[in-house]
Amino acid sequence: MFMTSGFLVHFGGRDDRDRCGNGVSRRTVAIAAIALIGIAGLASAKGPKVRVTTAAELQNAVGSSACAGKTIELAPGVYHLDPAVGTTSGRLELQANMELEGGSGDSSAVIIDASLLPAASYLDGTLATGALRMGRGVNAVRRMTLRRAAGGAAFIETDLPPVAGVDSSVTVEDCIIEGNNRGIDFRLFGAANSGRTMTGTFRGNVLRSNTLGMGQGLRIACLKGANDATLRATVEGNTSTANFAGLLVASSESSRNTIAIDSRNNSYSGNGVGVVVLGAVATGTPVADDNLVTFDSQEDELEGNLLPTTVYTVACAGLSFYLTCDPAHTPVLWKSFHSGTSGIGRSSNDSLRWTSVQGSTREVEDVHDIGFSRALRRAR
């Protein structure tokens, strides 16, 4: 087992009548021992409660603008999303400052199941999205099971347009999320999200058996021309298991972004790869240039990440940190990568510096065991 004990990874890449009353150049990678970066907890979106007991009630309440600012409380039961209900092909798209909450202390007693949604339900125009979308003001989802969004990019996507003048914040707490391409996709996508700041809190969740497509428990990413943007994430007390990747972090085909992650007391076990962090990814245009990723890990456990997978080049590892990806989308592990003839364009990810590693000799040996012996030997 590998348990973190206070390290920071810096990656620079120059590279839907309803119940609401309506009618129906940073060019470095550095690991350094520092104090916690202290990303603040998010304010709650909780407002007056609207209680639902059926999938149709749930979908109608979520789709109603009169429910903006309210908490939708789900009675125990299974809610099969119906593509014929509402105006969003069955998807749940949270209104501004709306929260979904399981009406039980048991996350397994309230289940939202997306298995009846066809592939077309996951398209918003040309954007591939998820069964549940967040990102309008302050949104939250708590105490439920979310499963089987097989045709979606993820079960939870954070890709809704923001409330004007308000930085978006999203919270997912005490949920079980399983059987998807991705469990949670905390992302900013496309040029319309350039300059945007979004904060996420992901706490006490079980992210398991997400082995469709890319098979990620949680992804944190700026993508496809979302430039000059900031994602701040608190990732705490989650269990990520039996996914192809427990956590993936990246700035992909986007520039001048900052992704800051405060990760503590998480367990990544039985995945193909526990944690994958990419400083920059680009295969042409848009390019990925001058991005920064910080990953502050405190007491995270990584153990037995041996699930067979061919999705990731470096499989069966606890931690995989990359500086960049080449044009064939093959990760380059701890290696200088030059632009120019590479096809990366201006992604000048051309130097690597690991200034220090904090931990006992046993911890260093564990890192060796999961594939970092060369990098650590250079650093020591």
N, C-alpha and C positions, 0 to 999 in steps of 0.2 A: 504494500500500500504506500502511496505517496500522499502525505498531508502537507499542505502549504503552511508556512509560518511567517507570513509577512513579506511578500515580494510584490514588486510592481513591474509590469511589462509595458514598455513604450514601443509602439510600432509606428514609425514614420514612413509614409509612402508618397514619393514625388511622382509618383504614379497615380327594418314596419304596425250604428252606435257601438266603440271599444271601451275598455275600462278606464281610459283617461278622459272620456267625455266627448270624443269626436264622433261624427258620423263616419261610417266605415271607409526657405527650404528646411522642412524637417526630414532629415535623411538618416535617422538613427533608430536602432532598436536597443533599448536599454532595460535591464532588470536591476532594480535598486531597492534596498531596504529603506522604506519611508513610513511615516505615520499614515493612518487611514485618511483617504481623501475626503470622506465625510459628505457624500452625496445625501441631501436631506430627504426624509420621507415625504410622500406626497399627501396633499390635502385630500380629504374624502369628498366624493361627489354626492354623498347621501342627502336625499330630499324626502318628501312625502312618499309613502309606500303604496305601490299598486300590486295587489296579489293576484297571481295567475295559477291556474290548475291544469290547463291544456296547452298543447303546442300552438293551436290557433290563437288562444288568448295571448300567449307569449309573443307570437309574431306580430299580432295587431298592436299590442302595447308598445313594443319596441319600434314599430314603424310609425307611430303617432307622434307628431310634433308637439301635441299637448302633453306628452309625457317627458318632454325635455326637463332635466333637472330632478327627475324622480328616480326612486329606487324600485325596480321591478323584482318582487320577491316570488320565487318559484316554490310551490308546494312540492313535497317529495313525489317522485314519479319519473317516467321516461317521456321526454319531449322529442318526438320525431319531426324534424323540420320538413315542411311541405312546400314544394316549389310553386304550388298553385295559390298559396296564401300570401297576400301583400303585393308590393310593387317592386320588390328586390329579388325576385326569383327564389324566394325561400331563405335568403341570407338574413342574418340579424345584423342591422347596422345601427349602432347605438346613437341616440340623439345627444345633443350637447348636454354635458354634465349628467349623464344617465349612468346608473349602476345596475348590474344584475347581481342578485344575491340568492343563494340557496337557502330555503326556509328550514333548514335542518343543520345541526352541528356536524352532520356526517356528509362529507363531500360525495360519497358514493350513493346517497339517497336521492339526489337530484341529478338527472342525466339528460344532457342535450345531445341528440344523436343526429348526425347529418347524412346518414347512409342513403336516404331517399333523394338527395339532391343530385341531379345529373351534372355533367361537366359544365353545361351552359350556365348553371346557377352561380358558378364561380367566376364569371366574366362580367366586369364592369366596363363596357366598351371593349377595349383590347387588353385591359389590365386583368391579369390573373390574380384573384384575391382569395379570401377565406370564407368560412361559414359564419364567422362572427367578426365584425369589424369595429374598431375603436379609433379614437384620435380626435374627437370633437370636444374641446375643452378638457374637463376632468372626467374621465371614464374609468369604471372599475368593474371587475368580475370576481366574485368570491364564492367559495364553498359549493362546488358542483363538479360533475364529471363532463368532459367535452370529448366526443369521440367520433371517429369514422368519417372525417371529411376527405374521403379518398380522392375526389377530383379537384381539391383546392390546393393552392400554394401552401396553406397552413390551415389549422382550425381557427386560431386567432390571428388576425392581421391588424396592424395599427395604422392603416393607410387611408383613413377618412380625412377629408379636408379639415383644416383647423377652424376654430372660431376666431374671427378677425380680431387681431390685437392681443390674443391670449396664447401663451405658450401651452402646448398640449401636454397633458400628463395622463398616463395609463397605469392601472394597477391590476395585477392578476395575483390573487392570494388563495391559498388552500384549495386548489383545484387539482383534479386528476385529468390529465390530457393524454389521450392514447389513440393509436391507430391512424395516424395522419402522415402527410408528407413532412410537415413540421408541426410541432405543438403550438408554439408561440413564435410569431415573426414580428419582432420589434424593429420596424424598418421605416425609412424615408425613401420614397421611390420617385424618381423622375424629376425633371426640371421644375415642375410646379411646387416642389418642396424645397427648392434651393433657399438658403438663408433661414430655414425653420429650425426651431429648438423643440425637442420633445424629451420628456423625462419619463422613465418607466421604473416601476417597482414590481418585482417578481419574487414572491415570498411564500414559502411553505407548500410549494406545488410538487406533485409527482408527475414527471414527464417520462412516459414509458412506452415502449414498443411502437415508436414512430419510425417505421421502416419502409414507408412508401417513398419513392423518388429519392430525394436527398436524405431523408430519414433523420431530421434534426429535432432534438428536444426543444431548444431555444436558439433562434438566430437573432443577432443584433447587427444591423447593417444599414449603410447608406448606399443606394443603388441607382444606376442608370441615369446619371446626370443630376442627381440631388447634390448640388455643390454648396459650399460655405454653410453647411448644416452642422447641428450638434445633437447627439444622442447621449443622454446620461442615464445610466441604469444601475439600480441597486438589485442585486441578485443574491438572495439570502435564504438559507434553510431549505433549499429545494433538493429533491432526489431525482436524478436523471439516470435512467437505466434502460438497457435493451434498445437503445436507439443506435443508428449508425454513427451519429455524433451527438454527444450530450449538449454541447454549446458550441456554436460557430459565430465568430465575430469577423466582420469584414467591411472595408470600403471598396466597393466594386464599381468601376467605370464612373467614378465621381471624384471630385477634387476639393481640396482645402476643407475637409471635414474633420470634426473631432468626435471620437467615440470614447467615453469615459465610463468604466465599469468598476463598481465596488462589489466585489464578490466575496461572500463569507459564509462559512458553515454549510456549504453545499456538498452533496455526495454525487460523484460521477462514477458509476460502476456498471460493469457488464455491457458497456457500449462498444462500438467498434473503435472510436476515438473519444476520449473523455472531453477534451477541450481543444478546439481548433481556432487559432487567432491568425488572421491574415492582415498584414499592414496595408496592402493594396492589391487589387485584382483588375486587370484590363486586358482585353484581347484585340484591341484596335481603338475604335472611337465609340462612346466618349472615353477619354483617357482617365487615368487615376493619378493625380498629381498632388503632392504636398498634403497628405492626410496624416492624422495622428490617432493612434489607438492607445489608450492606457488601460491596463488590466491589473487592478489591485486585489490580490487574493489573500484572504485571511482564513486559515483553518478549513480550507476546502480539502475534501478527500477524493482521491482518484485511485481506484483499485479494480483490478480484474477486467480492464477494458479490452476484451479479447473476442468480441462478437465478430464473426467473419463478415467482411464487407469489401466490395471492390469500388465503392463510391469515392473513397478517399485514398490518395496515393500512399500515404503512410497510415496503414491500418494497425489495429491492435496496439494502441498507444494511449497513455494517460494524457499527456500534453503534446500538442503539435503546434509550434509557433513558426510562422512563415513570414518572410520579408515581402514577398510578392509572388505572382504567378506568371508563367510565361505565356506566349500566345496560344499554345495548345491547352491552356488552363491546367497545366501541371504545376503543383506547388513547388516552390524552391525552398527547401528547409535550411534555415540558418545559413544563407549564402548570399554573397553580393550579387546584384543583378543589374546589368547596365542596359540603358535604353539605346536608341539608335537603330541598329539593324535588327534588334530583337522584335520589332513590331509593336512594342508597348507604347510607342509615341513618346510623350513627355514624362512617362513614369520613371523618373530617375531614381530608382531605389538602388543606389549604388554603393552603399556602405553599411557596415554593421558594427555596433559597439555594445558590448555587454559589460557594464561597469562593475557590477558586484552581484553576488548571490548571498542571501542571508539564510542560515540554517545550520543544523548540525551536520556532522559528517554522515550520519545515517541518512538524513534527508538528501544530501548530495548523492549518496550511493543509490537511493531510490530513483532519483532523476536519471542517473546513469542507466538504471534498469529499464526505463521506458524510452530510451533512445536518444539521450542527449550527452552521451559521454564525450564526444568530440568537442561540442560547444563548451561544456563545462571544463574540460581540460584546458582549453584555450583561456578560459576566464580565470582559472585558479592561479 
